[in-house]
Amino acid sequence: MARYTGPKTRVARKFGEPIFGPDKNLERKNFPPGQHGMNKKRKKTSEYGVQLREKQKAKYTYGILERQFHNTFEKASRSKGVTGEVLLQFLESRLDNTVYRFGISPSRAGARQLVSHRHITVNGKVVNIPSYQLKPGDIIGIREKSKSLESIIDSLTTRKTSKLPWLEWDDAQMAGKFMNLPERTDIPENIKEQLIVELYSK
């Protein structure tokens, strides 16, 4: 299963945002990476560069590589609605992202691993495909044998995720419901999706 495994703080410093979650190193070195760091004079980024940077930020944020991201964009462009918003809806409705949103794992990478290792169920059936697209009404749960996993219990106990209007979590059942596709205004990620649309439109 292809995924980014390189240095995360360096990428976060490149974008100036904690796109992989809280990062103490980023707080300490909140300037671009490289030998000259914050002293290096940066050339003005071209329009293409700005658009490419936004696409890369979205890819790193959701943990998706180029081909899969491009396929998701193509699917969004063929769907009804505003392409950029639909793209983010598709990314948000991925199973691994939703497991992360529920706080079952503290990171998207951890959520992807839980799904791949068959710890997560959808409507009572084990699903081990991180990119599985959820539909409104789907119930996401933790497999019975996995409910006692220390990593899952710790994450649910210490989670600091804010309540999102398209998700509903039941602590007693250790399961959540994917209520509906999220509105763009409800998605907390700082991504300018229109720049990505403009990039692919060239």
Secondary structure, DSSP 4 states (H G I P E B T S, - for coil): -----S-HHHHHHHHTS-TTS--HHHHH--S--STTGGGSPPPPPPHHHHHHHHHHHHHHHHT--HHHHHHHHHHHHTSSS-HHHHHHHHHHTBHHHHHHHTTSSSSHHHHHHHHHTT-EEETTEE---TTPBP-TT-EEEE-GGGTT-HHHHHHHHH--PPP-TTEEEETTTTEEEE-SPPPGGG------HHHHHHHHT-
